Amino acid sequence: MTKYIFITGGVVSSLGKGISASSIGRLLKSRGLNVSIQKIDPYLNVDAGTMNPFQHGEVFVTEDGAETDLDLGHYERFIDKDLSEQNSITTGKIYRSVISKERKGDFLGATVQVIPHITDEIKSNIQRVGESDKEGVDVVIVEIGGTVGDIESLPFLEAIRQFKKDVGKENVLYIHVTFIPYITAAKELKSKPTQHSVKQLREIGIQPDIIICRSQVKITQEIKNKISLFCDIKKEEIIEAHNVQSIYEIPLIFEKQGLGDLIVKLLDLKCQKPNLEEWKSLVNKVYHPQKEVYIGLVGKYIGLKDAYISITEALLHAGIENLCRVVIKKIDSDKVNSESVSELLKDLDGILIPGGFGIRGIDGKITTAKYARENRIPFFGICVGMQCAVIEFARNILSWKRANSTEFDPHTPFPIFDLLPDQKKITEKGGTMRLGSYPCKLTKNTFSFKAYQAAIVYERHRHRYEFNNLYHQKFAQKGMVLSGICLDLNLVEIIEIKDHPWFVGVQFHPEFKSRPNRPHPLFRDFIKKALENRENKNKAN
């Protein structure tokens, strides 16, 4: 019988419910259990695909092409498992499904209502995750987005309240993540917001079994006593989560407080003893690097930390593998031009241009690619970053001064990147890009082949514009290596430049497949070459 853990949040948003869910997943996986995690987002969008990165953070893409909340990236990284569209639910998705069924007459003329039709659809989506794995899922962790008290979350909270009765109380666990504010002037922690949050949850009909308390400082025994008394919960069921340097330490902090054993006990799980030795080792490497490397991240969304979260995590993973601390210097591509580029990019050991959409900041990215190529700085271009490197090469090596992508200049005489014919017919924006995993055939004796050590790899995509097949030969003649080709569509996936320490551009998003214990091969080799560049500069000085 599959067990279910529901994680809710209270007091304020952005408490780290996703990291808590991911950490619990890691604790259970360390005990030999098969775990899956699902995110429920209460917004009306069908998926995260059309949402602004400045408001929502990055859009994470699964193997099957679902555009989801960034928390799914944390889930995959912590439990080291590929998730799917089924692991992401939104209000828009639920209502679209119910309305579609109503239009087809599936409800036999009944008045369609939030209860039972919407709540039944939510419960059906939750149960589907437990049934999706052929090996059988032992535990499904479900994170409810938003905060208790939000009107948008009410149908989901009602659904998980009903769920306990549907599958049996012995198979359901409720965990509430809340905030304990520290009043600096009074030098006091306050439990009252948590008391009110739990009260709201109980009014809905949910009594939390475990409370995770987020705080800037360690929680006192007095605070735990208050929470235990007013929230009707045992002291050992109160887990503290104070601020730490690395999110990868959280599972170890939870384990030290007995959270893993507590969950096993409350759900009566049959499992082995925890094995967190590999996790302890990687956390130790995070906190005790032997070297340092400086990487420039040149993008247009640098104002929001979460806009490039998978890339920053992938760089961290590569640093763990190379026993070094990766210091990321975020550079606004809008501020990069021919006059400022040297000053902004000096002293960097490697340069990375991430993905993005729209023309803003593109000139700065093209200038950055030129600087990396000419100054022989290890370079990694991802999605539009790869496109900017190709456009720069066309303008300055092939002398096609107006070469561009039709995304940025519809009238360019050299449309190096263009829409495929089937993309030109599309009018709807949501879910219509080239999404998900595609096979890529690699050329031997290239940077990419050396990194992957494989002839064919599978990588995740999220884009519309492709390298125009009409121009391939011209680029190859001038020294650009087209080192990766999509087998299904005969499209360029990876480009490289000869006679350079390491210059790679990829049309896909390798950051989505990186794990702390298994860094992505391209990120690993990029950081390795950046380290070599740093060491060579130090020797020269």
C-alpha positions in Angstrom: 0.0 0.0 0.0 1.4 3.4 -1.0 1.8 5.9 1.8 1.2 9.6 1.4 2.9 12.6 3.0 1.2 16.0 2.6 3.3 19.1 3.2 1.5 22.5 3.8 2.9 25.9 4.6 1.9 28.6 7.0 2.6 32.2 8.0 4.5 33.4 4.9 5.4 32.1 1.5 8.9 31.0 0.4 9.6 29.1 3.6 11.4 26.3 1.8 8.6 23.7 1.6 10.2 22.4 -1.6 13.5 21.9 0.1 11.7 20.3 3.1 9.9 17.9 0.8 13.0 17.1 -1.2 15.0 16.5 2.0 12.3 14.2 3.4 12.4 12.3 0.0 16.2 11.9 0.4 15.8 10.5 4.0 13.3 8.0 2.8 15.3 7.0 -0.3 18.3 6.5 2.0 16.2 3.8 3.7 15.7 1.9 0.4 12.2 3.2 -0.2 10.9 4.1 -3.7 9.8 7.8 -3.4 8.0 10.2 -5.7 7.2 13.8 -5.1 4.4 15.9 -6.5 3.9 19.7 -6.5 0.5 21.3 -6.4 0.5 25.0 -7.5 -2.8 26.9 -6.8 -2.4 29.3 -9.6 -4.8 29.3 -12.6 -2.1 28.8 -15.2 -2.2 25.3 -16.7 1.6 25.1 -16.3 4.5 27.4 -15.6 5.5 27.7 -19.3 4.3 31.2 -19.9 5.2 32.7 -16.5 7.7 35.5 -16.2 11.0 34.4 -14.7 11.2 37.7 -12.7 8.0 36.8 -10.9 8.1 33.0 -10.7 11.7 31.9 -11.2 12.9 29.4 -13.7 10.7 27.0 -15.6 11.8 23.4 -15.0 11.4 20.9 -17.8 10.8 17.2 -17.2 11.9 14.3 -19.5 8.4 14.1 -21.0 8.3 17.9 -21.7 6.2 19.2 -18.9 7.0 22.9 -18.0 6.8 23.0 -14.3 7.6 24.9 -11.1 11.3 25.0 -10.1 10.6 22.9 -7.1 10.5 19.8 -9.3 14.2 20.5 -10.0 14.9 20.3 -6.3 12.9 17.1 -6.1 14.9 15.5 -8.9 18.2 16.6 -7.5 17.6 15.4 -4.0 15.9 12.0 -4.8 17.9 11.5 -8.0 14.9 10.4 -10.0 13.4 11.7 -13.3 9.8 13.0 -12.7 7.1 13.6 -15.2 4.0 15.7 -16.0 2.1 13.7 -13.4 4.3 15.2 -10.7 3.0 18.7 -11.3 -0.6 19.9 -10.7 -2.1 23.3 -11.1 -5.5 24.8 -10.5 -5.7 25.5 -14.3 -4.9 21.8 -15.0 -7.6 20.5 -12.7 -10.3 22.9 -13.8 -9.5 22.3 -17.5 -9.8 18.5 -17.0 -13.1 18.8 -15.1 -14.6 21.3 -17.6 -13.6 19.0 -20.5 -15.3 16.1 -18.8 -18.4 18.2 -18.3 -18.5 19.2 -22.0 -18.3 15.5 -22.9 -21.2 14.7 -20.6 -19.2 12.5 -18.3 -21.1 13.8 -15.2 -24.5 12.6 -16.5 -26.2 16.0 -16.1 -25.0 16.6 -12.5 -24.4 20.1 -11.3 -20.6 20.4 -11.4 -19.2 21.7 -8.1 -15.9 22.2 -6.2 -17.0 19.4 -3.9 -17.0 16.6 -5.1 -15.9 17.1 -8.7 -12.9 19.4 -8.3 -11.7 17.6 -5.1 -12.2 14.2 -6.7 -10.1 15.3 -9.7 -7.3 16.4 -7.4 -7.4 13.2 -5.5 -7.3 11.2 -8.7 -4.2 13.1 -9.8 -2.5 12.4 -6.5 -3.3 8.7 -6.6 -2.0 8.5 -10.2 1.5 9.3 -9.1 1.4 6.3 -6.7 0.3 4.0 -9.5 2.6 5.4 -12.2 5.8 3.5 -11.3 6.1 -0.1 -12.5 8.2 -1.0 -9.5 5.5 0.5 -7.2 5.9 3.7 -5.2 6.3 3.2 -1.5 5.8 6.9 -0.5 4.3 9.9 -2.4 5.2 13.3 -1.0 2.8 16.0 -2.0 3.7 19.7 -1.5 0.8 22.1 -1.5 1.9 25.5 -2.8 0.9 28.7 -1.2 0.0 29.4 2.4 -2.8 28.1 4.6 -5.5 30.7 4.5 -5.1 31.5 0.8 -8.4 31.2 -1.0 -6.7 29.6 -4.0 -5.5 26.6 -1.8 -8.8 25.7 -0.2 -9.9 23.1 -2.7 -6.6 21.3 -2.4 -6.6 21.4 1.3 -10.1 20.0 1.3 -9.0 17.2 -1.1 -6.1 16.2 1.1 -8.4 16.2 4.2 -10.7 13.8 2.4 -7.7 11.7 1.3 -7.1 10.4 4.8 -10.6 8.9 4.9 -10.3 7.5 1.4 -7.0 5.5 1.9 -7.0 5.1 5.6 -5.4 7.3 8.3 -2.5 4.8 8.8 -1.4 5.7 5.2 -1.4 9.5 5.5 0.9 11.9 7.2 0.4 15.7 7.4 3.5 17.9 7.8 3.2 21.7 8.3 6.1 24.0 7.6 5.8 27.3 9.4 7.8 30.3 10.4 9.1 31.3 13.8 10.0 35.0 13.6 12.9 36.4 15.7 12.3 39.9 17.0 15.7 41.5 17.0 14.9 44.4 19.3 13.4 42.1 22.0 15.8 39.2 21.2 12.8 36.9 21.3 11.4 34.1 19.1 7.6 34.2 18.6 5.4 31.2 18.3 2.1 33.0 17.9 2.1 33.0 14.1 2.6 29.3 14.1 -0.2 28.8 16.6 -2.6 30.8 14.3 -1.4 28.9 11.2 -2.1 25.5 12.8 -5.4 26.8 14.1 -6.4 27.7 10.5 -5.4 24.3 9.3 -7.4 22.6 12.1 -10.4 24.6 11.2 -10.2 23.0 7.7 -10.1 19.6 9.4 -6.4 18.8 9.2 -4.3 18.2 12.3 -0.6 18.2 11.5 1.4 15.2 12.6 4.7 17.0 12.4 5.6 20.7 12.4 8.8 21.9 10.7 9.8 25.3 12.2 11.8 27.6 9.9 13.8 30.2 11.8 16.8 32.5 11.4 18.2 31.2 14.7 18.0 28.0 16.7 14.6 27.4 18.4 14.5 27.3 22.2 13.0 24.6 24.3 10.5 27.1 25.6 9.2 27.8 22.1 8.9 24.0 21.5 6.9 23.7 24.7 4.5 26.4 23.6 4.0 24.9 20.1 3.5 21.5 21.6 0.9 22.8 24.0 -1.1 25.1 21.7 -0.9 22.9 18.6 -1.6 19.6 20.3 1.6 17.9 19.1 4.4 16.1 20.9 7.7 17.8 21.4 9.6 15.2 19.3 7.2 15.9 16.4 8.5 19.5 16.2 11.5 19.8 13.9 13.6 22.9 13.5 15.0 24.1 10.3 17.3 27.1 10.8 19.2 28.9 8.1 22.3 27.0 6.7 24.9 27.7 4.0 23.9 24.9 1.7 20.5 23.4 1.1 22.2 20.0 0.8 22.8 20.0 4.5 19.1 20.0 5.3 18.6 16.2 5.1 21.4 15.7 7.5 19.9 18.3 9.9 16.5 16.6 9.7 18.1 13.1 10.2 20.0 14.3 13.3 16.7 15.4 14.8 15.2 12.0 14.1 12.7 13.1 11.4 13.4 10.0 9.2 12.7 7.5 12.0 9.7 9.5 13.1 8.1 9.3 9.7 8.9 5.6 9.4 7.3 5.0 12.8 4.1 7.1 12.1 3.5 5.5 8.7 4.7 2.0 9.9 7.1 1.8 6.9 9.0 -1.4 6.4 12.5 -0.4 5.4 16.3 -0.7 6.0 18.5 1.5 8.1 19.4 4.8 6.6 22.6 5.1 4.5 23.6 8.8 4.1 27.3 8.3 3.7 27.4 9.5 0.1 25.3 12.5 1.0 27.6 13.4 4.0 30.6 13.1 1.7 29.2 15.6 -0.9 28.1 18.1 1.9 31.7 17.8 3.3 33.0 18.7 -0.2 30.7 21.7 -0.4 32.0 23.0 2.9 35.7 22.2 2.4 36.7 23.0 -1.1 40.4 22.7 -2.1 40.3 25.4 -4.8 38.3 28.3 -6.1 37.1 29.2 -9.6 35.3 32.3 -10.9 32.5 32.0 -13.4 30.7 34.8 -15.2 27.0 34.2 -15.6 25.9 36.7 -18.3 22.1 36.9 -18.5 19.0 39.1 -18.5 17.2 37.7 -15.4 20.0 38.1 -12.9 17.8 40.3 -10.6 16.0 37.2 -9.3 18.0 34.4 -7.6 15.6 31.7 -8.7 15.6 32.6 -12.4 18.7 30.5 -13.1 18.5 28.1 -10.1 19.2 24.9 -12.1 22.3 26.4 -13.7 23.7 27.7 -10.4 23.1 24.3 -8.8 24.7 22.5 -11.8 27.7 24.7 -11.4 27.8 23.8 -7.7 27.6 20.1 -8.6 30.5 20.5 -11.0 32.4 22.2 -8.3 31.8 19.3 -5.9 33.2 16.9 -8.5 36.3 19.1 -9.1 36.8 19.8 -5.3 36.4 23.5 -5.8 34.2 26.3 -4.8 32.4 27.9 -7.8 32.1 31.7 -7.3 29.4 33.0 -9.6 29.6 36.6 -10.8 26.2 37.6 -12.2 26.5 40.1 -15.0 23.5 41.9 -16.6 23.8 41.3 -20.4 22.1 44.7 -20.9 25.2 46.4 -19.5 27.7 44.5 -21.7 29.0 46.3 -24.8 32.2 46.8 -26.7 33.4 49.5 -24.3 32.4 47.8 -21.0 33.1 44.1 -21.9 36.7 44.0 -20.8 36.0 45.6 -17.4 32.9 43.5 -16.7 34.5 40.1 -17.7 38.1 40.6 -16.6 39.5 38.1 -14.0 36.9 35.4 -14.9 38.1 31.8 -15.3 35.0 30.8 -17.4 32.0 32.4 -19.0 28.5 30.9 -19.2 25.5 32.4 -21.2 22.2 30.8 -20.1 18.9 30.5 -22.0 16.3 33.3 -22.4 13.7 34.7 -24.7 13.3 38.0 -26.5 15.7 40.6 -27.9 16.6 42.5 -24.7 20.2 41.8 -23.7 21.0 39.9 -26.8 23.7 42.3 -28.1 25.5 42.0 -24.7 25.5 38.2 -25.0 26.9 38.3 -28.5 29.6 40.7 -27.4 30.3 38.3 -24.5 30.7 35.3 -26.8 33.1 37.2 -29.0 35.2 38.2 -25.9 35.3 34.5 -24.7 36.3 33.3 -28.2 39.0 35.9 -28.8 40.5 35.7 -25.3 40.4 31.9 -25.2 38.3 31.8 -22.0 36.4 28.5 -21.4 32.9 29.2 -22.7 29.6 27.4 -22.2 26.5 28.7 -24.1 23.1 27.2 -23.3 20.1 27.5 -25.6 20.0 31.2 -26.6 23.6 31.3 -25.3 24.6 28.8 -28.0 22.6 30.9 -30.6 24.5 34.1 -29.6 27.8 32.3 -30.1 26.8 31.1 -33.5 25.5 34.6 -34.5 28.8 36.2 -33.3 30.8 33.7 -35.4 28.7 34.4 -38.5 29.2 38.2 -38.1 32.9 38.2 -37.3 34.4 35.1 -38.9 32.0 34.7 -41.9 31.6 38.5 -42.2 27.8 38.3 -42.4 27.4 41.6 -40.4 23.6 41.3 -40.3 23.4 37.6 -39.4 20.8 37.0 -36.8 17.9 34.9 -35.5 14.5 35.7 -36.9 13.4 35.9 -33.3 15.5 39.1 -32.9 15.4 40.4 -36.6 12.6 39.0 -38.8 14.1 40.7 -41.8 17.8 39.5 -41.4 19.4 38.5 -44.8 21.1 35.7 -42.9 18.5 33.9 -40.8 21.0 31.7 -39.0 18.2 30.6 -36.6 14.6 30.3 -37.7 11.4 28.6 -36.8 10.7 25.1 -38.2 7.8 25.0 -40.7 5.4 23.4 -38.1 6.3 26.1 -35.5 5.3 28.9 -37.9 1.7 27.7 -37.9 1.4 27.9 -34.1 -0.6 30.7 -32.5 -0.9 29.5 -28.8 2.2 30.1 -26.6 1.7 27.5 -23.8 3.2 24.1 -24.3 4.0 24.5 -28.0 7.8 24.8 -28.0 10.2 21.9 -28.6 10.0 20.4 -25.2 11.4 17.4 -23.3 14.0 14.8 -24.1 15.5 14.2 -27.6 18.4 12.0 -28.8 21.6 13.6 -29.8 24.4 11.9 -31.8 27.9 13.1 -30.9 31.0 13.4 -33.1 34.1 11.6 -31.8 37.2 13.6 -30.8 35.2 16.6 -29.7 34.8 18.3 -26.3 31.3 16.9 -26.0 32.2 13.3 -26.8 35.1 13.5 -24.3 32.7 14.8 -21.7 29.9 12.3 -22.2 32.0 9.3 -23.3 28.9 8.1 -25.3 27.9 8.2 -29.0 24.2 9.1 -28.3 22.8 11.1 -25.4 19.4 12.3 -24.4 18.8 15.9 -23.3 15.9 18.1 -22.4 14.8 21.0 -24.6 12.7 24.2 -24.3 12.9 26.5 -27.4 11.3 27.3 -30.8 14.2 28.5 -33.0 16.6 26.1 -34.6 20.0 26.4 -36.3 19.1 26.8 -40.0 20.3 23.7 -41.9 21.0 25.8 -45.0 24.1 27.3 -43.4 25.8 24.3 -41.8 28.5 23.8 -44.4 29.6 27.4 -44.4 30.2 27.3 -40.6 32.1 24.0 -40.8 34.4 25.3 -43.5 35.5 28.2 -41.2 36.3 26.0 -38.2 33.0 25.6 -36.3 32.4 22.0 -35.3 28.8 20.8 -35.4 29.5 18.1 -32.8 25.9 17.1 -31.9 23.0 16.4 -34.2 19.4 15.5 -33.2 18.7 12.1 -34.7 14.9 12.6 -34.9 14.9 16.0 -36.6 18.3 16.3 -38.2 19.0 19.5 -36.3 22.2 20.9 -34.8 22.3 20.4 -31.0 25.9 21.2 -30.1 28.5 23.5 -31.6 32.2 23.8 -30.8 35.1 26.0 -31.9 38.4 24.5 -32.9 41.7 25.7 -31.5 40.2 26.9 -28.2 40.7 25.6 -24.7 37.0 24.8 -24.4 34.2 26.5 -26.3 30.8 24.6 -26.4 27.3 25.7 -27.1 24.2 23.5 -26.7 20.7 24.0 -27.9 19.3 21.9 -25.0 19.3 22.5 -21.2 21.8 20.2 -19.6 21.3 21.9 -16.2 18.0 20.0 -15.8 19.8 16.7 -15.6 22.6 17.5 -13.2 22.6 16.0 -9.7 24.8 16.8 -6.6 26.1 13.2 -6.6 26.2 13.0 -10.5 27.2 16.3 -12.0 26.3 16.8 -15.7 29.4 15.9 -17.9 29.4 19.2 -19.7 29.3 21.3 -16.5 31.9 19.0 -15.0 34.3 19.5 -17.9 33.5 23.3 -18.2 34.6 23.8 -14.5 37.6 21.6 -15.0 38.8 23.7 -17.9 38.0 26.9 -16.0 40.2 25.6 -13.2 43.0 24.9 -15.6 42.6 28.4 -17.0 42.9 29.9 -13.5 46.0 27.8 -12.7 47.7 28.8 -16.0 47.0 32.5 -15.3 48.5 32.1 -11.8 51.6 30.5 -13.2 52.0 33.3 -15.8 51.8 35.8 -13.0 
